[in-house]
């Protein structure tokens, strides 16, 4: 029989948290750029 084991340690959790923060900042900056482009068209 084969067995699959998954190990999650604190380093992996910290790396996943950092990746999630970077992804959310990228998403927020993308939305901010779209809003700034929309606002610049009104002036």
C-alpha positions in Angstrom: 0.0 0.0 0.0 1.0 3.6 -0.6 0.6 6.3 1.9 0.6 10.1 1.3 1.7 12.2 4.2 1.4 16.0 4.3 3.4 18.0 6.8 2.6 21.6 7.6 5.1 23.5 9.8 5.3 27.0 10.9 7.7 28.1 8.1 5.1 26.9 5.5 2.3 28.8 7.3 4.4 32.0 7.4 5.3 31.7 3.7 1.6 31.1 2.8 0.6 34.2 4.9 3.2 36.3 3.2 2.1 35.1 -0.2 -1.5 35.9 0.6 -0.6 39.4 1.8 1.4 40.1 -1.4 -1.5 38.8 -3.5 -4.0 41.0 -1.7 -1.8 44.1 -2.0 -1.5 43.4 -5.8 -5.2 43.1 -6.1 -5.8 46.3 -4.1 -3.3 48.2 -6.2 -4.9 47.0 -9.4 -8.3 48.2 -8.2 -6.8 51.5 -7.2 -5.2 52.0 -10.6 -8.5 51.3 -12.3 -10.3 53.8 -10.1 -7.6 56.4 -10.7 -7.8 55.9 -14.4 -11.6 56.3 -14.2 -11.3 59.5 -12.1 -8.7 61.0 -14.5 -11.2 60.8 -17.3 -13.6 63.2 -15.5 -11.2 66.0 -15.2 
